[in-house]
Amino acid sequence: MPASSIPDEPIDLQFADVLREVHWPANKDELVDAAQSAGASNEVLAILDGMPEQDYQDVASVTRLIGSNYGPGVGA
């Protein structure tokens, strides 16, 4: 899927596309960089940028945090 189509996807699919490309473990800055490289929407970039500064071990550690802060359907 071309990166240019990512901003048109539902937000949970954008996260899935971005997180699939990350090399784990990753810190917040690496997650934001991956999202920017993938062409994610400003909303996804803002959510990732608002996450705590820490190392994330895997996709599940990010999606748990995103889901708990942004409601059902995001990160599921």
PQR file with spaces between the fields and no chain letter, atoms N, CA, C, O and H, PARSE charges and radii, in Angstrom:
ATOM       1  N    MET     1       0.844   -1.184    0.000 -0.4000 1.5000
ATOM       2  CA   MET     1       0.000    0.000    0.000 -0.0000 2.0000
ATOM       3  C    MET     1       0.885    1.242    0.000  0.5500 1.7000
ATOM       4  O    MET     1       1.769    1.363    0.848 -0.5500 1.4000
ATOM       5  N    PRO     2       0.666    2.161   -0.929 -0.5600 1.5000
ATOM       6  CA   PRO     2       1.486    3.371   -0.964  0.2800 2.0000
ATOM       7  C    PRO     2       1.247    4.241    0.264  0.5500 1.7000
ATOM       8  O    PRO     2       0.125    4.343    0.761 -0.5500 1.4000
ATOM       9  N    ALA     3       2.306    4.859    0.738 -0.4000 1.5000
ATOM      10  CA   ALA     3       2.203    5.687    1.945 -0.0000 2.0000
ATOM      11  C    ALA     3       1.196    6.815    1.769  0.5500 1.7000
ATOM      12  O    ALA     3       0.594    7.258    2.747 -0.5500 1.4000
ATOM      13  H    ALA     3       3.217    4.776    0.335  0.4000 1.0000
ATOM      14  N    SER     4       1.004    7.284    0.551 -0.4000 1.5000
ATOM      15  CA   SER     4       0.108    8.411    0.337 -0.0000 2.0000
ATOM      16  C    SER     4      -1.337    8.095    0.693  0.5500 1.7000
ATOM      17  O    SER     4      -2.123    9.018    0.908 -0.5500 1.4000
ATOM      18  H    SER     4       1.493    6.924   -0.243  0.4000 1.0000
ATOM      19  N    SER     5      -1.714    6.814    0.761 -0.4000 1.5000
ATOM      20  CA   SER     5      -3.098    6.466    1.092 -0.0000 2.0000
ATOM      21  C    SER     5      -3.331    6.405    2.595  0.5500 1.7000
ATOM      22  O    SER     5      -4.480    6.347    3.033 -0.5500 1.4000
ATOM      23  H    SER     5      -1.076    6.065    0.586  0.4000 1.0000
ATOM      24  N    ILE     6      -2.264    6.417    3.399 -0.4000 1.5000
ATOM      25  CA   ILE     6      -2.422    6.268    4.850 -0.0000 2.0000
ATOM      26  C    ILE     6      -3.310    7.350    5.460  0.5500 1.7000
ATOM      27  O    ILE     6      -4.184    7.000    6.254 -0.5500 1.4000
ATOM      28  H    ILE     6      -1.331    6.464    3.043  0.4000 1.0000
ATOM      29  N    PRO     7      -3.152    8.635    5.150 -0.5600 1.5000
ATOM      30  CA   PRO     7      -4.010    9.629    5.815  0.2800 2.0000
ATOM      31  C    PRO     7      -5.501    9.453    5.542  0.5500 1.7000
ATOM      32  O    PRO     7      -6.331    9.985    6.280 -0.5500 1.4000
ATOM      33  N    ASP     8      -5.848    8.715    4.494 -0.4000 1.5000
ATOM      34  CA   ASP     8      -7.260    8.499    4.170 -0.0000 2.0000
ATOM      35  C    ASP     8      -7.855    7.304    4.906  0.5500 1.7000
ATOM      36  O    ASP     8      -9.062    7.076    4.829 -0.5500 1.4000
ATOM      37  H    ASP     8      -5.174    8.283    3.894  0.4000 1.0000
ATOM      38  N    GLU     9      -7.030    6.537    5.620 -0.4000 1.5000
ATOM      39  CA   GLU     9      -7.502    5.360    6.333 -0.0000 2.0000
ATOM      40  C    GLU     9      -8.093    5.756    7.677  0.5500 1.7000
ATOM      41  O    GLU     9      -7.771    6.819    8.209 -0.5500 1.4000
ATOM      42  H    GLU     9      -6.050    6.722    5.683  0.4000 1.0000
ATOM      43  N    PRO    10      -8.971    4.892    8.240 -0.5600 1.5000
ATOM      44  CA   PRO    10      -9.408    5.117    9.626  0.2800 2.0000
ATOM      45  C    PRO    10      -8.191    5.144   10.547  0.5500 1.7000
ATOM      46  O    PRO    10      -7.167    4.528   10.251 -0.5500 1.4000
ATOM      47  N    ILE    11      -8.307    5.853   11.651 -0.4000 1.5000
ATOM      48  CA   ILE    11      -7.143    6.073   12.516 -0.0000 2.0000
ATOM      49  C    ILE    11      -6.538    4.769   13.039  0.5500 1.7000
ATOM      50  O    ILE    11      -5.316    4.665   13.142 -0.5500 1.4000
ATOM      51  H    ILE    11      -9.138    6.353   11.891  0.4000 1.0000
ATOM      52  N    ASP    12      -7.366    3.771   13.371 -0.4000 1.5000
ATOM      53  CA   ASP    12      -6.791    2.537   13.894 -0.0000 2.0000
ATOM      54  C    ASP    12      -5.980    1.807   12.826  0.5500 1.7000
ATOM      55  O    ASP    12      -4.991    1.151   13.151 -0.5500 1.4000
ATOM      56  H    ASP    12      -8.359    3.855   13.286  0.4000 1.0000
ATOM      57  N    LEU    13      -6.378    1.907   11.567 -0.4000 1.5000
ATOM      58  CA   LEU    13      -5.586    1.299   10.493 -0.0000 2.0000
ATOM      59  C    LEU    13      -4.299    2.075   10.251  0.5500 1.7000
ATOM      60  O    LEU    13      -3.270    1.485    9.921 -0.5500 1.4000
ATOM      61  H    LEU    13      -7.182    2.440   11.302  0.4000 1.0000
ATOM      62  N    GLN    14      -4.350    3.394   10.413 -0.4000 1.5000
ATOM      63  CA   GLN    14      -3.125    4.186   10.293 -0.0000 2.0000
ATOM      64  C    GLN    14      -2.111    3.727   11.335  0.5500 1.7000
ATOM      65  O    GLN    14      -0.934    3.532   11.028 -0.5500 1.4000
ATOM      66  H    GLN    14      -5.186    3.873   10.681  0.4000 1.0000
ATOM      67  N    PHE    15      -2.583    3.555   12.581 -0.4000 1.5000
ATOM      68  CA   PHE    15      -1.675    3.087   13.629 -0.0000 2.0000
ATOM      69  C    PHE    15      -1.100    1.721   13.283  0.5500 1.7000
ATOM      70  O    PHE    15       0.094    1.483   13.463 -0.5500 1.4000
ATOM      71  H    PHE    15      -3.539    3.714   12.830  0.4000 1.0000
ATOM      72  N    ALA    16      -1.944    0.828   12.787 -0.4000 1.5000
ATOM      73  CA   ALA    16      -1.475   -0.517   12.428 -0.0000 2.0000
ATOM      74  C    ALA    16      -0.391   -0.439   11.361  0.5500 1.7000
ATOM      75  O    ALA    16       0.622   -1.131   11.455 -0.5500 1.4000
ATOM      76  H    ALA    16      -2.914    1.022   12.640  0.4000 1.0000
ATOM      77  N    ASP    17      -0.599    0.402   10.345 -0.4000 1.5000
ATOM      78  CA   ASP    17       0.385    0.541    9.266 -0.0000 2.0000
ATOM      79  C    ASP    17       1.695    1.121    9.781  0.5500 1.7000
ATOM      80  O    ASP    17       2.773    0.658    9.407 -0.5500 1.4000
ATOM      81  H    ASP    17      -1.422    0.964   10.269  0.4000 1.0000
ATOM      82  N    VAL    18       1.602    2.127   10.633 -0.4000 1.5000
ATOM      83  CA   VAL    18       2.800    2.769   11.175 -0.0000 2.0000
ATOM      84  C    VAL    18       3.557    1.804   12.088  0.5500 1.7000
ATOM      85  O    VAL    18       4.767    1.633   11.940 -0.5500 1.4000
ATOM      86  H    VAL    18       0.726    2.503   10.936  0.4000 1.0000
ATOM      87  N    LEU    19       2.858    1.180   13.022 -0.4000 1.5000
ATOM      88  CA   LEU    19       3.516    0.336   14.023 -0.0000 2.0000
ATOM      89  C    LEU    19       4.121   -0.917   13.409  0.5500 1.7000
ATOM      90  O    LEU    19       5.072   -1.477   13.955 -0.5500 1.4000
ATOM      91  H    LEU    19       1.875    1.319   13.142  0.4000 1.0000
ATOM      92  N    ARG    20       3.586   -1.358   12.292 -0.4000 1.5000
ATOM      93  CA   ARG    20       4.127   -2.541   11.607 -0.0000 2.0000
ATOM      94  C    ARG    20       5.544   -2.255   11.101  0.5500 1.7000
ATOM      95  O    ARG    20       6.348   -3.177   10.962 -0.5500 1.4000
ATOM      96  H    ARG    20       2.813   -0.903   11.849  0.4000 1.0000
ATOM      97  N    GLU    21       5.855   -0.986   10.827 -0.4000 1.5000
ATOM      98  CA   GLU    21       7.155   -0.619   10.261 -0.0000 2.0000
ATOM      99  C    GLU    21       8.221   -0.300   11.315  0.5500 1.7000
ATOM     100  O    GLU    21       9.386   -0.102   10.971 -0.5500 1.4000
ATOM     101  H    GLU    21       5.203   -0.237   10.940  0.4000 1.0000
ATOM     102  N    VAL    22       7.836   -0.248   12.582 -0.4000 1.5000
ATOM     103  CA   VAL    22       8.763    0.161   13.648 -0.0000 2.0000
ATOM     104  C    VAL    22       9.679   -0.998   14.032  0.5500 1.7000
ATOM     105  O    VAL    22       9.260   -2.155   14.066 -0.5500 1.4000
ATOM     106  H    VAL    22       6.890   -0.408   12.861  0.4000 1.0000
ATOM     107  N    HIS    23      10.930   -0.669   14.317 -0.4000 1.5000
ATOM     108  CA   HIS    23      11.887   -1.653   14.832 -0.0000 2.0000
ATOM     109  C    HIS    23      11.856   -1.564   16.350  0.5500 1.7000
ATOM     110  O    HIS    23      12.206   -0.534   16.926 -0.5500 1.4000
ATOM     111  H    HIS    23      11.271    0.271   14.289  0.4000 1.0000
ATOM     112  N    TRP    24      11.437   -2.648   16.993 -0.4000 1.5000
ATOM     113  CA   TRP    24      11.226   -2.659   18.448 -0.0000 2.0000
ATOM     114  C    TRP    24      12.457   -3.133   19.177  0.5500 1.7000
ATOM     115  O    TRP    24      13.217   -3.925   18.619 -0.5500 1.4000
ATOM     116  H    TRP    24      11.153   -3.485   16.525  0.4000 1.0000
ATOM     117  N    PRO    25      12.698   -2.680   20.424 -0.5600 1.5000
ATOM     118  CA   PRO    25      11.962   -1.628   21.131  0.2800 2.0000
ATOM     119  C    PRO    25      12.202   -0.263   20.494  0.5500 1.7000
ATOM     120  O    PRO    25      13.191   -0.054   19.792 -0.5500 1.4000
ATOM     121  N    ALA    26      11.275    0.663   20.754 -0.4000 1.5000
ATOM     122  CA   ALA    26      11.355    2.002   20.173 -0.0000 2.0000
ATOM     123  C    ALA    26      10.895    3.028   21.193  0.5500 1.7000
ATOM     124  O    ALA    26      10.026    2.758   22.022 -0.5500 1.4000
ATOM     125  H    ALA    26      10.471    0.493   21.325  0.4000 1.0000
ATOM     126  N    ASN    27      11.502    4.224   21.116 -0.4000 1.5000
ATOM     127  CA   ASN    27      11.051    5.296   22.006 -0.0000 2.0000
ATOM     128  C    ASN    27      10.026    6.161   21.269  0.5500 1.7000
ATOM     129  O    ASN    27       9.758    5.964   20.084 -0.5500 1.4000
ATOM     130  H    ASN    27      12.208    4.443   20.442  0.4000 1.0000
ATOM     131  N    LYS    28       9.473    7.106   21.990 -0.4000 1.5000
ATOM     132  CA   LYS    28       8.429    7.961   21.417 -0.0000 2.0000
ATOM     133  C    LYS    28       8.896    8.661   20.147  0.5500 1.7000
ATOM     134  O    LYS    28       8.152    8.718   19.168 -0.5500 1.4000
ATOM     135  H    LYS    28       9.690    7.266   22.953  0.4000 1.0000
ATOM     136  N    ASP    29      10.104    9.190   20.147 -0.4000 1.5000
ATOM     137  CA   ASP    29      10.603    9.914   18.977 -0.0000 2.0000
ATOM     138  C    ASP    29      10.689    9.001   17.757  0.5500 1.7000
ATOM     139  O    ASP    29      10.389    9.424   16.640 -0.5500 1.4000
ATOM     140  H    ASP    29      10.708    9.145   20.942  0.4000 1.0000
ATOM     141  N    GLU    30      11.098    7.746   17.968 -0.4000 1.5000
ATOM     142  CA   GLU    30      11.173    6.798   16.852 -0.0000 2.0000
ATOM     143  C    GLU    30       9.778    6.486   16.302  0.5500 1.7000
ATOM     144  O    GLU    30       9.607    6.298   15.097 -0.5500 1.4000
ATOM     145  H    GLU    30      11.341    7.402   18.875  0.4000 1.0000
ATOM     146  N    LEU    31       8.783    6.432   17.196 -0.4000 1.5000
ATOM     147  CA   LEU    31       7.409    6.189   16.754 -0.0000 2.0000
ATOM     148  C    LEU    31       6.898    7.357   15.909  0.5500 1.7000
ATOM     149  O    LEU    31       6.272    7.157   14.868 -0.5500 1.4000
ATOM     150  H    LEU    31       8.922    6.584   18.174  0.4000 1.0000
ATOM     151  N    VAL    32       7.175    8.580   16.372 -0.4000 1.5000
ATOM     152  CA   VAL    32       6.760    9.770   15.626 -0.0000 2.0000
ATOM     153  C    VAL    32       7.473    9.814   14.270  0.5500 1.7000
ATOM     154  O    VAL    32       6.849   10.112   13.251 -0.5500 1.4000
ATOM     155  H    VAL    32       7.684    8.743   17.218  0.4000 1.0000
ATOM     156  N    ASP    33       8.763    9.521   14.256 -0.4000 1.5000
ATOM     157  CA   ASP    33       9.514    9.507   12.996 -0.0000 2.0000
ATOM     158  C    ASP    33       8.937    8.485   12.021  0.5500 1.7000
ATOM     159  O    ASP    33       8.809    8.763   10.829 -0.5500 1.4000
ATOM     160  H    ASP    33       9.269    9.278   15.083  0.4000 1.0000
ATOM     161  N    ALA    34       8.589    7.301   12.527 -0.4000 1.5000
ATOM     162  CA   ALA    34       8.009    6.262   11.671 -0.0000 2.0000
ATOM     163  C    ALA    34       6.679    6.729   11.090  0.5500 1.7000
ATOM     164  O    ALA    34       6.388    6.484    9.919 -0.5500 1.4000
ATOM     165  H    ALA    34       8.693    7.075   13.496  0.4000 1.0000
ATOM     166  N    ALA    35       5.878    7.397   11.905 -0.4000 1.5000
ATOM     167  CA   ALA    35       4.583    7.895   11.435 -0.0000 2.0000
ATOM     168  C    ALA    35       4.773    8.970   10.365  0.5500 1.7000
ATOM     169  O    ALA    35       4.059    8.986    9.362 -0.5500 1.4000
ATOM     170  H    ALA    35       6.114    7.596   12.856  0.4000 1.0000
ATOM     171  N    GLN    36       5.739    9.870   10.582 -0.4000 1.5000
ATOM     172  CA   GLN    36       6.010   10.912    9.587 -0.0000 2.0000
ATOM     173  C    GLN    36       6.480   10.287    8.277  0.5500 1.7000
ATOM     174  O    GLN    36       6.044   10.694    7.200 -0.5500 1.4000
ATOM     175  H    GLN    36       6.319    9.858   11.397  0.4000 1.0000
ATOM     176  N    SER    37       7.363    9.304    8.370 -0.4000 1.5000
ATOM     177  CA   SER    37       7.873    8.633    7.170 -0.0000 2.0000
ATOM     178  C    SER    37       6.767    7.914    6.417  0.5500 1.7000
ATOM     179  O    SER    37       6.794    7.833    5.189 -0.5500 1.4000
ATOM     180  H    SER    37       7.717    8.974    9.245  0.4000 1.0000
ATOM     181  N    ALA    38       5.791    7.391    7.157 -0.4000 1.5000
ATOM     182  CA   ALA    38       4.679    6.658    6.541 -0.0000 2.0000
ATOM     183  C    ALA    38       3.624    7.587    5.961  0.5500 1.7000
ATOM     184  O    ALA    38       2.742    7.141    5.226 -0.5500 1.4000
ATOM     185  H    ALA    38       5.768    7.458    8.155  0.4000 1.0000
ATOM     186  N    GLY    39       3.705    8.868    6.282 -0.4000 1.5000
ATOM     187  CA   GLY    39       2.717    9.814    5.777 -0.0000 2.0000
ATOM     188  C    GLY    39       1.429    9.807    6.575  0.5500 1.7000
ATOM     189  O    GLY    39       0.363   10.107    6.038 -0.5500 1.4000
ATOM     190  H    GLY    39       4.421    9.230    6.878  0.4000 1.0000
ATOM     191  N    ALA    40       1.517    9.464    7.866 -0.4000 1.5000
ATOM     192  CA   ALA    40       0.328    9.406    8.717 -0.0000 2.0000
ATOM     193  C    ALA    40      -0.293   10.791    8.885  0.5500 1.7000
ATOM     194  O    ALA    40       0.351   11.818    8.667 -0.5500 1.4000
ATOM     195  H    ALA    40       2.383    9.220    8.302  0.4000 1.0000
ATOM     196  N    SER    41      -1.552   10.784    9.275 -0.4000 1.5000
ATOM     197  CA   SER    41      -2.279   12.045    9.448 -0.0000 2.0000
ATOM     198  C    SER    41      -1.742   12.833   10.637  0.5500 1.7000
ATOM     199  O    SER    41      -1.048   12.289   11.496 -0.5500 1.4000
ATOM     200  H    SER    41      -2.075    9.950    9.452  0.4000 1.0000
ATOM     201  N    ASN    42      -2.074   14.121   10.674 -0.4000 1.5000
ATOM     202  CA   ASN    42      -1.666   14.971   11.797 -0.0000 2.0000
ATOM     203  C    ASN    42      -2.244   14.464   13.105  0.5500 1.7000
ATOM     204  O    ASN    42      -1.617   14.609   14.154 -0.5500 1.4000
ATOM     205  H    ASN    42      -2.638   14.563    9.977  0.4000 1.0000
ATOM     206  N    GLU    43      -3.436   13.868   13.061 -0.4000 1.5000
ATOM     207  CA   GLU    43      -4.053   13.330   14.275 -0.0000 2.0000
ATOM     208  C    GLU    43      -3.211   12.194   14.856  0.5500 1.7000
ATOM     209  O    GLU    43      -2.986   12.149   16.066 -0.5500 1.4000
ATOM     210  H    GLU    43      -3.945   13.749   12.209  0.4000 1.0000
ATOM     211  N    VAL    44      -2.749   11.287   14.014 -0.4000 1.5000
ATOM     212  CA   VAL    44      -1.899   10.182   14.472 -0.0000 2.0000
ATOM     213  C    VAL    44      -0.585   10.729   15.018  0.5500 1.7000
ATOM     214  O    VAL    44      -0.114   10.293   16.069 -0.5500 1.4000
ATOM     215  H    VAL    44      -2.932   11.324   13.032  0.4000 1.0000
ATOM     216  N    LEU    45       0.004   11.679   14.307 -0.4000 1.5000
ATOM     217  CA   LEU    45       1.261   12.271   14.770 -0.0000 2.0000
ATOM     218  C    LEU    45       1.082   12.935   16.139  0.5500 1.7000
ATOM     219  O    LEU    45       1.943   12.810   17.010 -0.5500 1.4000
ATOM     220  H    LEU    45      -0.378   12.033   13.453  0.4000 1.0000
ATOM     221  N    ALA    46      -0.034   13.637   16.322 -0.4000 1.5000
ATOM     222  CA   ALA    46      -0.282   14.314   17.599 -0.0000 2.0000
ATOM     223  C    ALA    46      -0.466   13.312   18.729  0.5500 1.7000
ATOM     224  O    ALA    46       0.031   13.530   19.834 -0.5500 1.4000
ATOM     225  H    ALA    46      -0.733   13.738   15.615  0.4000 1.0000
ATOM     226  N    ILE    47      -1.169   12.225   18.472 -0.4000 1.5000
ATOM     227  CA   ILE    47      -1.379   11.200   19.505 -0.0000 2.0000
ATOM     228  C    ILE    47      -0.046   10.581   19.899  0.5500 1.7000
ATOM     229  O    ILE    47       0.251   10.450   21.086 -0.5500 1.4000
ATOM     230  H    ILE    47      -1.573   12.048   17.574  0.4000 1.0000
ATOM     231  N    LEU    48       0.752   10.201   18.917 -0.4000 1.5000
ATOM     232  CA   LEU    48       2.054    9.601   19.223 -0.0000 2.0000
ATOM     233  C    LEU    48       2.959   10.595   19.943  0.5500 1.7000
ATOM     234  O    LEU    48       3.673   10.223   20.874 -0.5500 1.4000
ATOM     235  H    LEU    48       0.511   10.307   17.953  0.4000 1.0000
ATOM     236  N    ASP    49       2.932   11.849   19.518 -0.4000 1.5000
ATOM     237  CA   ASP    49       3.782   12.860   20.137 -0.0000 2.0000
ATOM     238  C    ASP    49       3.357   13.150   21.575  0.5500 1.7000
ATOM     239  O    ASP    49       4.165   13.607   22.383 -0.5500 1.4000
ATOM     240  H    ASP    49       2.352   12.151   18.761  0.4000 1.0000
ATOM     241  N    GLY    50       2.090   12.884   21.891 -0.4000 1.5000
ATOM     242  CA   GLY    50       1.599   13.115   23.246 -0.0000 2.0000
ATOM     243  C    GLY    50       1.853   11.962   24.203  0.5500 1.7000
ATOM     244  O    GLY    50       1.525   12.052   25.385 -0.5500 1.4000
ATOM     245  H    GLY    50       1.434   12.513   21.234  0.4000 1.0000
ATOM     246  N    MET    51       2.434   10.885   23.702 -0.4000 1.5000
ATOM     247  CA   MET    51       2.708    9.725   24.562 -0.0000 2.0000
ATOM     248  C    MET    51       3.882   10.020   25.484  0.5500 1.7000
ATOM     249  O    MET    51       4.718   10.870   25.179 -0.5500 1.4000
ATOM     250  H    MET    51       2.701   10.812   22.742  0.4000 1.0000
ATOM     251  N    PRO    52       3.944    9.314   26.622 -0.5600 1.5000
ATOM     252  CA   PRO    52       5.072    9.517   27.548  0.2800 2.0000
ATOM     253  C    PRO    52       6.411    9.179   26.900  0.5500 1.7000
ATOM     254  O    PRO    52       6.500    8.290   26.054 -0.5500 1.4000
ATOM     255  N    GLU    53       7.455    9.906   27.313 -0.4000 1.5000
ATOM     256  CA   GLU    53       8.825    9.653   26.864 -0.0000 2.0000
ATOM     257  C    GLU    53       9.302    8.391   27.541  0.5500 1.7000
ATOM     258  O    GLU    53       9.642    8.412   28.724 -0.5500 1.4000
ATOM     259  H    GLU    53       7.383   10.629   28.001  0.4000 1.0000
ATOM     260  N    GLN    54       9.333    7.305   26.818 -0.4000 1.5000
ATOM     261  CA   GLN    54       9.829    6.040   27.368 -0.0000 2.0000
ATOM     262  C    GLN    54      10.090    5.097   26.210  0.5500 1.7000
ATOM     263  O    GLN    54       9.763    5.395   25.061 -0.5500 1.4000
ATOM     264  H    GLN    54       9.057    7.289   25.857  0.4000 1.0000
ATOM     265  N    ASP    55      10.686    3.950   26.529 -0.4000 1.5000
ATOM     266  CA   ASP    55      10.886    2.921   25.519 -0.0000 2.0000
ATOM     267  C    ASP    55       9.676    2.001   25.522  0.5500 1.7000
ATOM     268  O    ASP    55       9.193    1.592   26.578 -0.5500 1.4000
ATOM     269  H    ASP    55      10.952    3.708   27.462  0.4000 1.0000
ATOM     270  N    TYR    56       9.195    1.683   24.334 -0.4000 1.5000
ATOM     271  CA   TYR    56       8.065    0.778   24.160 -0.0000 2.0000
ATOM     272  C    TYR    56       8.613   -0.519   23.591  0.5500 1.7000
ATOM     273  O    TYR    56       9.359   -0.510   22.611 -0.5500 1.4000
ATOM     274  H    TYR    56       9.587    2.016   23.476  0.4000 1.0000
ATOM     275  N    GLN    57       8.238   -1.638   24.211 -0.4000 1.5000
ATOM     276  CA   GLN    57       8.823   -2.922   23.843 -0.0000 2.0000
ATOM     277  C    GLN    57       8.237   -3.538   22.579  0.5500 1.7000
ATOM     278  O    GLN    57       8.923   -4.265   21.860 -0.5500 1.4000
ATOM     279  H    GLN    57       7.632   -1.644   25.006  0.4000 1.0000
ATOM     280  N    ASP    58       6.955   -3.242   22.306 -0.4000 1.5000
ATOM     281  CA   ASP    58       6.295   -3.876   21.165 -0.0000 2.0000
ATOM     282  C    ASP    58       5.020   -3.119   20.798  0.5500 1.7000
ATOM     283  O    ASP    58       4.657   -2.136   21.444 -0.5500 1.4000
ATOM     284  H    ASP    58       6.398   -2.652   22.889  0.4000 1.0000
ATOM     285  N    VAL    59       4.357   -3.593   19.760 -0.4000 1.5000
ATOM     286  CA   VAL    59       3.120   -2.959   19.300 -0.0000 2.0000
ATOM     287  C    VAL    59       2.086   -2.927   20.416  0.5500 1.7000
ATOM     288  O    VAL    59       1.408   -1.918   20.605 -0.5500 1.4000
ATOM     289  H    VAL    59       4.652   -4.392   19.236  0.4000 1.0000
ATOM     290  N    ALA    60       1.962   -4.026   21.156 -0.4000 1.5000
ATOM     291  CA   ALA    60       0.943   -4.113   22.209 -0.0000 2.0000
ATOM     292  C    ALA    60       1.132   -3.039   23.276  0.5500 1.7000
ATOM     293  O    ALA    60       0.149   -2.505   23.790 -0.5500 1.4000
ATOM     294  H    ALA    60       2.514   -4.846   21.002  0.4000 1.0000
ATOM     295  N    SER    61       2.374   -2.715   23.616 -0.4000 1.5000
ATOM     296  CA   SER    61       2.612   -1.701   24.649 -0.0000 2.0000
ATOM     297  C    SER    61       2.144   -0.324   24.187  0.5500 1.7000
ATOM     298  O    SER    61       1.723    0.491   25.008 -0.5500 1.4000
ATOM     299  H    SER    61       3.173   -3.149   23.199  0.4000 1.0000
ATOM     300  N    VAL    62       2.212   -0.058   22.899 -0.4000 1.5000
ATOM     301  CA   VAL    62       1.735    1.219   22.351 -0.0000 2.0000
ATOM     302  C    VAL    62       0.215    1.204   22.227  0.5500 1.7000
ATOM     303  O    VAL    62      -0.447    2.164   22.621 -0.5500 1.4000
ATOM     304  H    VAL    62       2.554   -0.720   22.232  0.4000 1.0000
ATOM     305  N    THR    63      -0.336    0.136   21.688 -0.4000 1.5000
ATOM     306  CA   THR    63      -1.783    0.107   21.465 -0.0000 2.0000
ATOM     307  C    THR    63      -2.560    0.086   22.773  0.5500 1.7000
ATOM     308  O    THR    63      -3.665    0.625   22.839 -0.5500 1.4000
ATOM     309  H    THR    63       0.202   -0.643   21.367  0.4000 1.0000
ATOM     310  N    ARG    64      -2.005   -0.527   23.815 -0.4000 1.5000
ATOM     311  CA   ARG    64      -2.673   -0.476   25.129 -0.0000 2.0000
ATOM     312  C    ARG    64      -2.790    0.962   25.608  0.5500 1.7000
ATOM     313  O    ARG    64      -3.848    1.377   26.080 -0.5500 1.4000
ATOM     314  H    ARG    64      -1.108   -0.966   23.761  0.4000 1.0000
ATOM     315  N    LEU    65      -1.721    1.713   25.490 -0.4000 1.5000
ATOM     316  CA   LEU    65      -1.717    3.108   25.935 -0.0000 2.0000
ATOM     317  C    LEU    65      -2.640    3.951   25.062  0.5500 1.7000
ATOM     318  O    LEU    65      -3.430    4.741   25.579 -0.5500 1.4000
ATOM     319  H    LEU    65      -0.861    1.376   25.106  0.4000 1.0000
ATOM     320  N    ILE    66      -2.550    3.792   23.759 -0.4000 1.5000
ATOM     321  CA   ILE    66      -3.395    4.562   22.849 -0.0000 2.0000
ATOM     322  C    ILE    66      -4.858    4.239   23.111  0.5500 1.7000
ATOM     323  O    ILE    66      -5.686    5.145   23.214 -0.5500 1.4000
ATOM     324  H    ILE    66      -1.909    3.150   23.339  0.4000 1.0000
ATOM     325  N    GLY    67      -5.182    2.963   23.219 -0.4000 1.5000
ATOM     326  CA   GLY    67      -6.560    2.554   23.437 -0.0000 2.0000
ATOM     327  C    GLY    67      -7.118    3.065   24.745  0.5500 1.7000
ATOM     328  O    GLY    67      -8.281    3.464   24.805 -0.5500 1.4000
ATOM     329  H    GLY    67      -4.510    2.227   23.136  0.4000 1.0000
ATOM     330  N    SER    68      -6.311    3.062   25.798 -0.4000 1.5000
ATOM     331  CA   SER    68      -6.799    3.517   27.103 -0.0000 2.0000
ATOM     332  C    SER    68      -7.003    5.024   27.126  0.5500 1.7000
ATOM     333  O    SER    68      -7.849    5.521   27.870 -0.5500 1.4000
ATOM     334  H    SER    68      -5.366    2.738   25.750  0.4000 1.0000
ATOM     335  N    ASN    69      -6.245    5.753   26.326 -0.4000 1.5000
ATOM     336  CA   ASN    69      -6.360    7.210   26.319 -0.0000 2.0000
ATOM     337  C    ASN    69      -7.334    7.745   25.285  0.5500 1.7000
ATOM     338  O    ASN    69      -7.830    8.862   25.430 -0.5500 1.4000
ATOM     339  H    ASN    69      -5.558    5.349   25.722  0.4000 1.0000
ATOM     340  N    TYR    70      -7.620    6.975   24.248 -0.4000 1.5000
ATOM     341  CA   TYR    70      -8.392    7.530   23.142 -0.0000 2.0000
ATOM     342  C    TYR    70      -9.650    6.737   22.823  0.5500 1.7000
ATOM     343  O    TYR    70     -10.268    6.962   21.783 -0.5500 1.4000
ATOM     344  H    TYR    70      -7.218    6.067   24.130  0.4000 1.0000
ATOM     345  N    GLY    71     -10.041    5.819   23.689 -0.4000 1.5000
ATOM     346  CA   GLY    71     -11.328    5.158   23.542 -0.0000 2.0000
ATOM     347  C    GLY    71     -11.302    3.905   22.705  0.5500 1.7000
ATOM     348  O    GLY    71     -10.288    3.569   22.093 -0.5500 1.4000
ATOM     349  H    GLY    71      -9.540    5.635   24.534  0.4000 1.0000
ATOM     350  N    PRO    72     -12.430    3.211   22.681 -0.5600 1.5000
ATOM     351  CA   PRO    72     -12.524    1.940   21.954  0.2800 2.0000
ATOM     352  C    PRO    72     -12.349    2.142   20.459  0.5500 1.7000
ATOM     353  O    PRO    72     -12.731    3.171   19.901 -0.5500 1.4000
ATOM     354  N    GLY    73     -11.764    1.136   19.825 -0.4000 1.5000
ATOM     355  CA   GLY    73     -11.576    1.180   18.379 -0.0000 2.0000
ATOM     356  C    GLY    73     -10.207    1.673   17.977  0.5500 1.7000
ATOM     357  O    GLY    73      -9.711    1.305   16.912 -0.5500 1.4000
ATOM     358  H    GLY    73     -11.454    0.300   20.278  0.4000 1.0000
ATOM     359  N    VAL    74      -9.583    2.496   18.797 -0.4000 1.5000
ATOM     360  CA   VAL    74      -8.243    2.971   18.484 -0.0000 2.0000
ATOM     361  C    VAL    74      -7.251    2.018   19.104  0.5500 1.7000
ATOM     362  O    VAL    74      -7.273    1.779   20.312 -0.5500 1.4000
ATOM     363  H    VAL    74      -9.986    2.795   19.662  0.4000 1.0000
ATOM     364  N    GLY    75      -6.393    1.483   18.287 -0.4000 1.5000
ATOM     365  CA   GLY    75      -5.377    0.556   18.775 -0.0000 2.0000
ATOM     366  C    GLY    75      -5.897   -0.844   18.991  0.5500 1.7000
ATOM     367  O    GLY    75      -5.174   -1.694   19.511 -0.5500 1.4000
ATOM     368  H    GLY    75      -6.375    1.677   17.306  0.4000 1.0000
ATOM     369  N    ALA    76      -7.118   -1.104   18.612 -0.4000 1.5000
ATOM     370  CA   ALA    76      -7.679   -2.445   18.824 -0.0000 2.0000
ATOM     371  C    ALA    76      -7.203   -3.393   17.750  0.5500 1.7000
ATOM     372  O    ALA    76      -7.568   -4.569   17.758 -0.5500 1.4000
ATOM     373  H    ALA    76      -7.706   -0.413   18.190  0.4000 1.0000
